[in-house]
Amino acid sequence: MVNTIEWTDAGVVMIDQTKLPGEETYVTCRTYNEVADAIRTMVIRGAPAIGCAAAMGVALGVQKASDENIDAQVDDICDTLAATRPTAVNLFWAIERMRTLFGKLRREGAAAAAIRQRLIDEAQEVLRDDIASNKAMGRNGAALLPAGGTVMTHCNAGALATGGYGTALGVIRAAVESGNRVAVMANETRPFMQGARLTVWELQQDDIPVTLLTDNMAGYVMRCGEVNAVVVGADRIAANGDVANKIGTYSIAVLAKENAIPFYVAAPLSTLDMNLESGDRIPIEERSPDEVTEIRGRRIAPAKTQVRNPAFDITPSEYVSAIITERGVARAPYVKTLRALAAR
Ligand code: MRU
């Protein structure tokens, strides 16, 4: 399985997801600003992976910070990392986890060197926890997938989008590991092509059969009876079970309901935002128009084209058959079941 991100003595090393599948190259971030840039430019992407990167970014920033004014420097580090991408709540969750630990160590009067080491340890624990959550999620969700069936997924919610193993692809991996030879249909996921570039590449590494579709083919193949279940990841889940995920997810969920196909969301509890009652208040990132008017740097639309480029959409919980987490599977009414899982 591919190593998405790693803490090393030289810095934070990430596989460069903007170059895949053509080139398998690695980027070393030596400062927290470089980590912030890597998140913003999507060298690393996917909600849990962004969280791991942010935790390591904080540890890196504190490692390089001077002892004077360290509290103010930590505020700057956290604010810079928090300003990279607005939708994936794992980013804010991870920064808060690091900031809380820093504050606790300061109150306890820990020495600067000890604080630096504890934050490095914590960031590595965020990564380890994420991989463990994904494996648990896989165990919890695998039985939901139909035997020998075909599972549609959107975007990339795999090892590349997490610390490792994946959320939606983790459930698929766990099903395959348990002997269920499911096949995957991957939507290409315009405009950034996470499905075509990353999901197909990742599944090929594991010899899991995968067929690539353009996004506008989903309805047709569902109506033809070629899809038995849909599994996607999430960037933020509100307390009522509304799900923010990659743009296009909502359309697929509606099509799945229309065609009586179960629609599952796999996400760790760090993706839950219990402070938001519904998905209406989830901030949706709007990215550069160039991602829509160009493909790999080549212009496809006329100059001066007006563009919308929302990177995510909200799927209302009524379309979600179940939410698979590391603590178990939640079903409607999500207001109750998600609260119960989060409190456990
Ligand atoms: O813009 P991206 O590539 O960061 O968006 C990623 C997604 O939408 C994923 O489905 C989501 O983060 C879950 S990843 C386990």
Boltz pocket constraint, residues with backbone or C-beta under 6 A from the ligand:
constraints:
  - pocket:
      binder: B
      contacts: [[A, 45], [A, 46], [A, 47], [A, 48], [A, 88], [A, 154], [A, 155], [A, 156], [A, 157], [A, 158], [A, 161], [A, 162], [A, 166], [A, 167], [A, 168], [A, 194], [A, 232], [A, 233], [A, 234], [A, 235], [A, 245], [A, 246], [A, 247], [A, 266], [A, 311]]
      max_distance: 6.0
